[in-house]
């Protein structure tokens, strides 16, 4: 860590202890993450502190700069069964939970050295660099010792001494194995041979892990590390026991890289992209045959899914099988976290955001069970839909230069793509406000389009509303309002009277009236009812039978109207 950094502590539930979530040198990132944690209901309170190093003492001074939520949530419950036990053996530091904690405690240092917690635990050279850094390791121990000491009712010094002893033993074991030459050199021996040789060794996970860590050490970025890991996977032995050990050693660092934002961005080359593009690429990366099939048949999905190339394509091929389930889980958790967050998918294009959200929903649903469970997908998109219905997003979506008719069409598109009963109801409220507005009525009645064109537009809006997924109780009043506006347009222009009296052949006039009556070229409601009455009246007039006999299609329309009228 540098001389100044920021730490985010969270309180998971009322009465719980503060626990460290992240440590970062970016103040804005720390505060934004705090807001995201609260928004996603992953904690009841958050606190961001500024940590300033005193060079003379080597200790950090802490100042709280941001607090939010149920900060004064009461005293923690001291129940032993709710606390994770302390790590007591070096092997405990190699578990997934411990590696995750190490990654958060040493996030800045690991990022600067382009390394994962897995590599730190298996590479003597990295351990030497960490020890030489001085304050990084010391401060990491302080950060974990303070909440542990408070939770267990012991002194901070005692906890620090415990962890210092554990770290020293772990480093000693790694250094001893390195000096004895016990750590395999995969580049010389070959991965398959090493895995077969160590398959029966009780320390095979540690030894193969050290070999894997050394093999990917020369990589200069995350994508190159992944490529080297996939090279090792390609060279894995075929004997079942040896293969399981080999792929297991690869899976741990691969999951850590893929689970980080920096690693995923480097792999997918989305550092300059937005969240929508990143999630689309991640979904394609792990979606397998189901997503690829959807891309081929659905143009809207194809337009949103970026092509995978190089290392990303290789990884996708591996993930399409049964290997590396932890990697797929890491990607799934990242997708789920982002969907439940508040970051915009397409910050500069609200319409594109709706299209990306639709494409992601279709793709994840197609791959349900492989990436995420169906209920998790539905819950995530319901949560994400809430962000599309706030005033800021709606203003961005509608813009300033659209007609009221265009705005209503966009809002119907929005209603089609939000999930959840409450969100559908909120979308209906936005539509009601626009359809009932005097501006819309005025534009429709006084606009330059012909009366037939206006009525056709209203009919189109009605059809879209009925297909939008809104419940009948919400869309029927909206359709009725559109029908009333249609009646005003017809009354202003006396359109039906002109159609009835037009010097055109009877079949032609009846066809126009019938289409209005059936809601095809005009809205349902008063206009349709009046058109039906006028059409039936014309059809019963003198000489109508003879003219209709020469137009079977028109006669069929009149019969259909007569049936509906009955």
C-alpha positions as CSV (number, residue, x, y, z in Angstrom):
1,X,0.0,0.0,0.0
2,X,1.1,3.6,-0.5
3,X,1.2,6.1,2.4
4,X,-2.5,6.9,1.9
5,X,-5.2,4.4,1.1
6,X,-8.9,3.8,1.8
7,X,-10.6,0.9,3.5
8,X,-14.3,-0.1,3.3
9,X,-15.7,-1.9,6.3
10,X,-19.2,-3.4,6.3
11,X,-21.7,-4.5,8.9
12,X,-23.6,-7.5,7.4
13,X,-26.5,-7.5,9.8
14,X,-27.7,-5.5,12.8
15,X,-25.5,-6.2,15.8
16,X,-22.7,-7.8,13.7
17,X,-19.0,-6.7,13.8
18,X,-17.5,-4.5,11.2
19,X,-15.5,-6.5,8.6
20,X,-13.1,-5.4,6.0
21,X,-14.6,-5.5,2.5
22,X,-11.9,-3.9,0.3
23,X,-8.7,-1.7,0.6
24,X,-7.9,0.6,-2.3
25,X,-5.9,3.6,-3.1
26,X,-8.9,5.1,-5.1
27,X,-11.2,7.2,-2.8
28,X,-14.0,7.3,-5.4
29,X,-13.9,3.6,-5.9
30,X,-14.1,2.9,-2.1
31,X,-17.2,5.2,-1.7
32,X,-18.9,3.9,-4.9
33,X,-18.4,0.3,-3.7
34,X,-19.9,1.2,-0.3
35,X,-23.0,2.6,-2.1
36,X,-23.2,-0.6,-4.2
37,X,-23.0,-2.8,-1.1
38,X,-25.9,-1.0,0.5
39,X,-27.9,-0.9,-2.7
40,X,-27.5,-4.6,-3.2
41,X,-28.5,-5.3,0.4
42,X,-25.3,-7.1,1.2
43,X,-24.9,-5.1,4.4
44,X,-26.9,-2.9,6.7
45,X,-24.1,-0.3,7.2
46,X,-20.9,0.8,5.6
47,X,-17.9,2.8,6.7
48,X,-15.0,4.2,4.5
49,X,-11.9,5.2,6.4
50,X,-8.8,7.1,5.2
51,X,-5.6,5.4,6.3
52,X,-2.5,7.5,6.5
53,X,0.9,6.0,7.1
54,X,3.2,7.5,9.8
55,X,6.7,6.8,8.4
56,X,8.4,7.2,11.7
57,X,6.3,4.6,13.5
58,X,5.1,2.4,10.6
59,X,1.5,2.7,11.9
60,X,-1.5,4.0,10.1
61,X,-3.8,6.7,11.3
62,X,-7.5,6.1,10.5
63,X,-10.1,8.8,9.8
64,X,-13.7,7.9,8.9
65,X,-14.7,9.8,5.8
66,X,-18.0,8.2,4.8
67,X,-20.6,6.3,6.8
68,X,-24.1,5.2,5.8
69,X,-26.8,2.8,6.9
70,X,-27.5,1.4,10.4
71,X,-24.1,2.4,11.7
72,X,-25.2,2.3,15.4
73,X,-26.6,-1.2,15.1
74,X,-26.0,-2.4,18.6
75,X,-23.5,-4.6,20.2
76,X,-22.3,-7.8,18.4
77,X,-23.6,-11.1,19.5
78,X,-20.8,-13.2,20.9
79,X,-21.8,-16.6,19.7
80,X,-18.9,-18.9,18.9
81,X,-20.8,-20.9,16.4
82,X,-21.3,-17.9,14.2
83,X,-17.6,-17.0,13.9
84,X,-15.2,-18.7,11.6
85,X,-12.3,-20.4,13.5
86,X,-8.9,-18.8,13.3
87,X,-6.4,-20.3,10.8
88,X,-4.1,-22.4,12.9
89,X,-2.0,-24.4,10.3
90,X,-0.3,-23.2,7.1
91,X,-2.6,-25.5,5.2
92,X,-5.5,-23.4,6.4
93,X,-4.2,-20.4,4.3
94,X,-4.6,-22.4,1.1
95,X,-8.3,-22.8,1.4
96,X,-10.6,-20.8,-0.9
97,X,-12.0,-18.8,2.0
98,X,-8.5,-17.9,3.2
99,X,-7.3,-17.0,-0.3
100,X,-10.3,-14.7,-0.8
101,X,-9.4,-12.9,2.5
102,X,-5.8,-12.6,1.5
103,X,-6.9,-11.1,-1.8
104,X,-8.9,-8.4,-0.1
105,X,-6.3,-7.6,2.5
106,X,-3.5,-7.3,0.0
107,X,-5.5,-6.2,-3.0
108,X,-3.3,-3.2,-3.8
109,X,0.0,-5.0,-3.5
110,X,-1.2,-8.0,-5.5
111,X,-2.5,-5.7,-8.3
112,X,0.8,-3.9,-8.5
113,X,2.6,-7.2,-8.9
114,X,0.0,-8.7,-11.3
115,X,-0.4,-11.7,-9.0
116,X,-3.1,-13.7,-7.4
117,X,-3.4,-15.0,-3.8
118,X,-2.7,-18.5,-5.2
119,X,0.6,-17.3,-6.7
120,X,1.6,-15.6,-3.4
121,X,1.1,-18.8,-1.5
122,X,3.1,-20.9,-4.0
123,X,6.0,-18.6,-5.2
124,X,9.0,-17.9,-2.9
125,X,10.0,-14.9,-5.0
126,X,6.7,-13.2,-4.3
127,X,6.9,-13.9,-0.6
128,X,10.3,-12.3,-0.5
129,X,9.0,-9.2,-2.2
130,X,6.1,-9.0,0.2
131,X,8.4,-9.3,3.2
132,X,10.7,-6.7,1.8
133,X,7.8,-4.2,1.3
134,X,7.7,-3.8,5.1
135,X,4.4,-2.1,5.8
136,X,2.1,-4.0,3.4
137,X,2.2,-7.3,5.3
138,X,2.2,-5.5,8.7
139,X,-0.8,-3.5,7.9
140,X,-2.7,-6.5,6.5
141,X,-2.1,-8.3,9.8
142,X,-3.4,-5.2,11.6
143,X,-6.5,-5.0,9.5
144,X,-7.5,-8.6,10.2
145,X,-6.4,-8.6,13.9
146,X,-8.5,-5.6,15.1
147,X,-12.0,-7.0,14.2
148,X,-10.9,-10.6,15.2
149,X,-9.7,-9.4,18.6
150,X,-12.9,-7.5,19.2
151,X,-15.1,-10.4,18.2
152,X,-13.1,-12.9,20.4
153,X,-12.6,-10.7,23.4
154,X,-8.8,-11.0,23.3
155,X,-6.0,-8.4,22.7
156,X,-5.0,-7.2,19.3
157,X,-1.4,-8.0,20.1
158,X,-2.3,-11.6,20.8
159,X,-4.1,-12.0,17.4
160,X,-1.3,-10.3,15.6
161,X,1.3,-12.6,17.2
162,X,-0.8,-15.6,16.3
163,X,-1.0,-14.6,12.6
164,X,2.6,-13.6,12.5
165,X,3.6,-17.1,13.7
166,X,1.3,-18.6,11.1
167,X,2.7,-16.5,8.3
168,X,6.3,-17.3,9.4
169,X,5.6,-21.1,9.4
170,X,3.9,-20.8,6.0
171,X,6.8,-18.9,4.5
172,X,9.3,-21.3,6.1
173,X,7.6,-24.4,4.6
174,X,7.6,-22.8,1.1
175,X,11.2,-21.7,1.4
176,X,12.3,-25.1,2.7
177,X,10.5,-26.9,-0.2
178,X,12.2,-24.5,-2.7
179,X,15.7,-25.0,-1.3
180,X,15.3,-28.8,-1.3
181,X,14.3,-28.7,-5.0
182,X,11.0,-30.3,-4.2
183,X,9.0,-27.8,-6.2
184,X,8.5,-29.1,-9.8
185,X,9.7,-27.2,-12.8
186,X,6.9,-27.8,-15.3
187,X,8.8,-26.2,-18.2
188,X,11.5,-28.8,-17.9
189,X,9.7,-31.9,-16.7
190,X,6.4,-31.4,-18.5
191,X,3.1,-30.9,-16.9
192,X,1.7,-34.4,-17.6
193,X,4.8,-36.2,-16.3
194,X,4.8,-34.0,-13.1
195,X,1.2,-34.6,-12.5
196,X,1.5,-38.4,-13.0
197,X,4.6,-38.5,-10.7
198,X,2.8,-36.5,-7.9
199,X,-0.7,-38.0,-8.3
200,X,-0.2,-40.3,-5.2
201,X,1.8,-37.7,-3.1
202,X,-0.3,-36.3,-0.2
203,X,1.1,-32.9,-0.9
204,X,0.3,-33.0,-4.6
205,X,-2.0,-30.0,-4.5
206,X,0.7,-27.8,-3.0
207,X,3.5,-29.1,-5.2
208,X,1.6,-28.9,-8.4
209,X,0.3,-25.5,-7.4
210,X,3.9,-24.3,-6.9
211,X,4.8,-25.7,-10.4
212,X,1.8,-23.9,-12.0
213,X,2.5,-20.6,-10.2
214,X,6.2,-20.7,-11.4
215,X,5.1,-21.5,-15.0
216,X,2.8,-18.5,-15.3
217,X,5.1,-16.1,-13.4
218,X,6.8,-14.7,-16.6
219,X,3.5,-13.5,-17.9
220,X,3.3,-9.7,-18.1
221,X,-0.5,-9.4,-17.9
222,X,-3.6,-11.3,-16.9
223,X,-4.5,-12.5,-20.4
224,X,-1.1,-14.0,-20.8
225,X,-1.4,-15.7,-17.5
226,X,-4.7,-17.3,-18.6
227,X,-3.1,-18.3,-21.9
228,X,-0.3,-20.1,-20.0
229,X,-2.8,-21.8,-17.8
230,X,-4.7,-23.1,-20.8
231,X,-1.4,-24.3,-22.3
232,X,-0.9,-26.4,-19.2
233,X,-4.5,-27.6,-19.4
234,X,-4.0,-28.7,-22.9
235,X,-0.9,-30.7,-21.7
236,X,-2.7,-32.3,-18.8
237,X,-2.4,-36.1,-18.5
238,X,-5.3,-38.4,-19.5
239,X,-5.0,-40.8,-16.5
240,X,-8.1,-39.8,-14.4
241,X,-6.4,-39.3,-11.0
242,X,-3.5,-37.4,-12.4
243,X,-5.7,-35.4,-14.7
244,X,-8.0,-34.4,-11.8
245,X,-5.0,-33.2,-9.7
246,X,-3.6,-31.3,-12.7
247,X,-6.8,-29.5,-13.6
248,X,-7.4,-28.8,-10.0
249,X,-4.1,-27.0,-9.7
250,X,-4.9,-24.9,-12.8
251,X,-8.5,-24.1,-11.7
252,X,-7.6,-22.2,-8.6
253,X,-5.5,-19.4,-10.1
254,X,-7.8,-19.3,-13.2
255,X,-10.8,-18.7,-11.0
256,X,-9.0,-16.0,-9.1
257,X,-8.0,-14.2,-12.3
258,X,-11.4,-14.6,-13.9
259,X,-13.2,-13.5,-10.7
260,X,-11.4,-10.1,-10.7
261,X,-12.5,-7.1,-12.7
262,X,-9.0,-6.4,-13.9
263,X,-8.4,-10.0,-15.0
264,X,-11.7,-10.3,-16.9
265,X,-11.3,-6.9,-18.5
266,X,-7.8,-7.9,-19.8
267,X,-9.0,-11.2,-21.1
268,X,-12.0,-9.8,-22.9
269,X,-10.3,-6.5,-23.9
270,X,-13.1,-4.5,-22.5
271,X,-11.0,-1.9,-20.6
272,X,-12.5,0.8,-22.9
273,X,-15.9,-0.7,-23.1
274,X,-18.9,-0.4,-20.8
275,X,-20.6,-2.8,-18.4
276,X,-23.1,-4.0,-21.0
277,X,-20.4,-5.1,-23.4
278,X,-18.5,-6.8,-20.6
279,X,-21.5,-8.8,-19.3
280,X,-22.4,-9.8,-22.9
281,X,-18.9,-11.1,-23.4
282,X,-18.9,-12.9,-20.1
283,X,-22.2,-14.5,-20.9
284,X,-20.9,-15.7,-24.3
285,X,-17.7,-16.9,-22.6
286,X,-19.5,-19.4,-20.4
287,X,-22.9,-19.8,-22.1
288,X,-21.8,-22.7,-24.3
289,X,-23.9,-24.1,-27.1
290,X,-27.2,-22.7,-25.9
291,X,-26.0,-19.1,-26.2
292,X,-24.2,-19.7,-29.6
293,X,-27.4,-21.2,-31.0
294,X,-29.4,-18.2,-29.8
295,X,-26.9,-15.9,-31.4
296,X,-27.4,-17.6,-34.7
297,X,-31.2,-17.4,-34.7
298,X,-31.9,-14.1,-32.9
299,X,-30.6,-10.9,-34.6
300,X,-31.1,-8.7,-31.6
301,X,-28.9,-11.0,-29.5
302,X,-26.3,-11.3,-32.2
303,X,-26.0,-7.5,-32.4
304,X,-25.2,-7.3,-28.7
305,X,-22.8,-10.2,-28.3
306,X,-19.2,-9.4,-29.0
307,X,-17.0,-11.9,-30.8
308,X,-14.5,-13.8,-28.7
309,X,-11.1,-14.3,-30.0
310,X,-7.7,-15.6,-29.0
311,X,-7.4,-16.6,-25.4
312,X,-11.1,-15.8,-24.6
313,X,-12.2,-18.3,-27.3
314,X,-9.9,-21.0,-26.0
315,X,-11.2,-20.5,-22.5
316,X,-14.8,-20.6,-23.8
317,X,-14.1,-23.9,-25.5
318,X,-12.9,-25.3,-22.2
319,X,-15.8,-23.9,-20.2
320,X,-18.3,-25.5,-22.7
321,X,-17.4,-28.9,-21.2
322,X,-17.5,-30.1,-17.6
323,X,-14.1,-28.9,-16.5
324,X,-13.4,-25.9,-14.4
325,X,-16.8,-25.6,-12.6
326,X,-15.2,-23.1,-10.1
327,X,-14.3,-20.8,-13.0
328,X,-17.9,-20.9,-14.3
329,X,-19.1,-20.1,-10.8
330,X,-16.8,-17.1,-10.5
331,X,-18.1,-15.7,-13.8
332,X,-21.7,-16.4,-12.7
333,X,-21.2,-14.6,-9.4
334,X,-19.7,-11.6,-11.2
335,X,-22.6,-11.4,-13.6
336,X,-25.1,-11.7,-10.8
337,X,-23.4,-9.1,-8.7
338,X,-23.3,-6.6,-11.6
339,X,-26.9,-7.2,-12.6
340,X,-27.9,-6.5,-9.0
341,X,-25.8,-3.4,-8.9
342,X,-26.6,0.1,-10.0
343,X,-24.0,0.7,-12.7
344,X,-25.5,1.5,-16.1
345,X,-25.0,-1.0,-18.8
346,X,-24.7,1.7,-21.5
347,X,-24.2,5.0,-19.7
348,X,-24.3,7.1,-22.9
349,X,-27.2,5.3,-24.7
350,X,-30.4,4.5,-22.8
351,X,-32.1,2.8,-25.8
352,X,-29.1,0.5,-26.3
353,X,-29.2,-0.3,-22.6
354,X,-32.7,-1.8,-23.0
355,X,-31.5,-3.8,-26.0
356,X,-28.5,-5.2,-24.1
357,X,-30.7,-6.0,-21.1
358,X,-33.1,-7.9,-23.3
359,X,-30.2,-9.8,-25.0
360,X,-28.7,-10.7,-21.7
361,X,-32.0,-11.9,-20.3
362,X,-32.6,-14.1,-23.3
363,X,-29.0,-15.5,-23.3
364,X,-28.9,-16.2,-19.6
365,X,-32.3,-17.8,-19.7
366,X,-31.2,-20.0,-22.6
367,X,-28.2,-21.1,-20.6
368,X,-30.1,-21.4,-17.3
369,X,-28.7,-24.1,-15.0
370,X,-25.3,-23.8,-16.6
371,X,-24.4,-20.2,-15.7
372,X,-27.1,-19.3,-13.2
373,X,-30.3,-20.8,-11.9
374,X,-33.6,-19.6,-13.4
375,X,-34.8,-18.0,-10.1
376,X,-31.6,-16.1,-9.6
377,X,-31.8,-14.8,-13.2
378,X,-35.4,-13.6,-12.7
379,X,-34.5,-12.0,-9.3
380,X,-31.5,-10.2,-10.8
381,X,-33.4,-8.8,-13.8
382,X,-36.2,-7.7,-11.5
383,X,-33.7,-5.8,-9.5
384,X,-32.0,-4.4,-12.6
385,X,-35.4,-3.3,-14.0
386,X,-35.9,-0.9,-11.1
387,X,-33.0,1.1,-12.3
388,X,-34.7,1.6,-15.7
389,X,-37.8,3.2,-14.1
390,X,-36.3,6.1,-12.2
391,X,-36.7,9.7,-13.5
392,X,-33.0,10.1,-14.5
393,X,-33.0,7.0,-16.8
394,X,-36.4,7.9,-18.3
395,X,-35.2,11.4,-19.1
396,X,-32.1,10.0,-20.7
397,X,-34.3,7.5,-22.7
398,X,-36.8,10.0,-24.0
399,X,-34.4,12.8,-24.7
400,X,-35.6,16.3,-25.7
401,X,-36.4,16.3,-29.4
402,X,-39.0,13.5,-29.7
403,X,-42.7,13.8,-30.4
404,X,-45.0,12.5,-27.7
405,X,-46.0,9.6,-30.1
406,X,-42.3,8.6,-30.3
407,X,-41.9,8.8,-26.5
408,X,-44.9,6.6,-25.9
409,X,-43.5,4.0,-28.4
410,X,-40.2,4.0,-26.5
411,X,-42.0,3.7,-23.1
412,X,-43.9,0.7,-24.4
413,X,-40.6,-0.9,-25.5
414,X,-39.4,-0.3,-22.0
415,X,-42.5,-1.9,-20.4
416,X,-41.9,-5.0,-22.6
417,X,-38.4,-5.4,-21.2
418,X,-38.8,-4.8,-17.5
419,X,-39.4,-7.8,-15.2
420,X,-41.4,-8.1,-12.0
421,X,-45.0,-7.2,-11.2
422,X,-44.1,-4.0,-9.4
423,X,-41.8,-2.8,-12.2
424,X,-44.5,-3.5,-14.8
425,X,-47.0,-1.5,-12.8
426,X,-44.5,1.4,-12.6
427,X,-43.9,1.3,-16.3
428,X,-47.7,1.5,-16.8
429,X,-47.7,4.6,-14.6
430,X,-45.2,6.3,-16.9
431,X,-47.2,5.4,-19.9
432,X,-50.4,6.7,-18.3
433,X,-48.8,10.0,-17.6
434,X,-47.7,10.4,-21.3
435,X,-50.8,9.1,-22.9
436,X,-53.1,11.2,-20.7
437,X,-51.0,14.3,-21.2
438,X,-52.6,17.2,-23.1
439,X,-49.4,17.4,-25.2
440,X,-50.1,14.0,-26.8
441,X,-53.7,14.7,-27.5
442,X,-52.9,18.1,-29.0
443,X,-50.1,16.7,-31.2
444,X,-52.4,13.9,-32.5
445,X,-55.3,16.1,-33.2
446,X,-53.4,19.1,-34.7
447,X,-50.5,17.2,-36.3
448,X,-49.7,17.3,-40.0
449,X,-50.5,13.6,-40.7
450,X,-53.7,12.5,-42.4
451,X,-56.6,11.3,-40.2
452,X,-56.2,7.8,-41.5
453,X,-52.4,7.8,-40.6
454,X,-53.2,9.2,-37.1
455,X,-55.8,6.5,-36.4
456,X,-53.4,3.8,-37.7
457,X,-50.7,5.1,-35.3
458,X,-53.2,4.9,-32.4
459,X,-54.2,1.3,-33.4
460,X,-50.5,0.4,-33.5
461,X,-50.0,1.7,-30.0
462,X,-52.9,-0.3,-28.7
463,X,-51.6,-3.5,-30.2
464,X,-48.1,-2.9,-28.7
465,X,-49.7,-2.3,-25.3
466,X,-51.6,-5.6,-25.3
467,X,-48.3,-7.4,-26.1
468,X,-46.2,-5.5,-23.6
469,X,-46.7,-7.9,-20.7
470,X,-48.7,-5.4,-18.7
471,X,-51.7,-6.9,-16.8
472,X,-55.1,-6.3,-18.2
473,X,-56.0,-3.9,-15.4
474,X,-53.2,-1.6,-16.5
475,X,-53.3,-1.7,-20.3
476,X,-57.0,-1.6,-20.9
477,X,-57.5,2.0,-19.5
478,X,-54.6,3.1,-21.7
479,X,-56.1,1.5,-24.8
480,X,-59.4,3.2,-23.9
481,X,-57.7,6.5,-23.7
482,X,-56.2,6.0,-27.1
483,X,-59.6,5.1,-28.4
484,X,-61.0,8.3,-27.0
485,X,-58.3,10.4,-28.8
486,X,-59.2,8.5,-32.0
487,X,-62.8,9.5,-31.6
488,X,-61.8,13.2,-31.2
489,X,-59.7,13.0,-34.4
490,X,-62.6,11.4,-36.3
491,X,-65.0,14.0,-34.9
492,X,-62.6,16.9,-35.9
493,X,-62.4,15.6,-39.5
494,X,-65.7,13.8,-39.9
495,X,-63.7,11.0,-41.5
496,X,-66.3,8.3,-41.4
497,X,-69.0,10.6,-42.9
498,X,-66.6,11.4,-45.8
499,X,-65.8,7.7,-46.3
500,X,-69.5,6.8,-46.5
501,X,-70.2,9.5,-49.0
502,X,-67.0,9.2,-51.0
503,X,-67.5,8.7,-54.8
504,X,-65.6,5.4,-54.6
505,X,-66.9,1.8,-55.4
506,X,-68.9,0.3,-52.5
507,X,-66.4,-2.6,-51.9
508,X,-63.6,-0.1,-51.5
509,X,-65.5,2.0,-49.0
510,X,-66.7,-1.1,-47.1
511,X,-63.1,-2.5,-46.9
512,X,-61.8,0.7,-45.3
513,X,-64.7,0.8,-42.9
514,X,-64.3,-2.8,-42.0
515,X,-60.6,-2.4,-41.2
516,X,-61.4,0.5,-39.0
517,X,-64.2,-1.5,-37.3
518,X,-61.8,-4.4,-36.5
519,X,-59.1,-2.2,-35.1
520,X,-56.6,-2.8,-37.9
521,X,-56.3,0.7,-39.3
522,X,-57.8,2.5,-36.3
523,X,-58.1,2.2,-32.6
524,X,-60.7,0.1,-30.9
525,X,-63.4,2.1,-29.0
526,X,-65.8,4.7,-30.3
527,X,-64.3,4.9,-33.8
528,X,-64.4,1.2,-34.3
529,X,-68.0,1.0,-33.1
530,X,-69.1,3.8,-35.4
531,X,-67.3,2.3,-38.4
532,X,-68.9,-1.1,-37.8
533,X,-72.4,0.6,-37.7
534,X,-71.7,2.6,-40.9
535,X,-70.3,-0.5,-42.7
536,X,-73.3,-2.6,-41.8
537,X,-75.7,0.2,-42.9
538,X,-74.0,0.5,-46.2
539,X,-74.0,-3.2,-46.8
540,X,-77.8,-3.3,-46.3
541,X,-78.4,-0.4,-48.8
542,X,-80.1,-0.8,-52.2
543,X,-77.9,-2.4,-54.8
544,X,-75.3,-3.4,-52.3
545,X,-75.9,-7.2,-52.7
546,X,-75.1,-7.1,-56.4
547,X,-71.9,-5.1,-55.9
548,X,-70.7,-7.2,-53.1
549,X,-71.3,-10.4,-55.1
550,X,-68.5,-9.3,-57.4
551,X,-66.1,-8.8,-54.4
552,X,-66.0,-12.0,-52.3
553,X,-63.2,-10.7,-50.0
554,X,-65.3,-7.7,-49.0
555,X,-68.3,-9.9,-48.5
556,X,-66.3,-12.1,-46.1
557,X,-65.3,-8.9,-44.1
558,X,-69.0,-7.9,-43.8
559,X,-70.0,-11.4,-42.6
560,X,-67.3,-11.2,-40.0
561,X,-68.6,-7.8,-38.8
562,X,-72.1,-9.1,-38.7
563,X,-71.0,-12.1,-36.6
564,X,-69.2,-9.8,-34.1
565,X,-72.2,-7.4,-34.0
566,X,-74.5,-10.3,-33.1
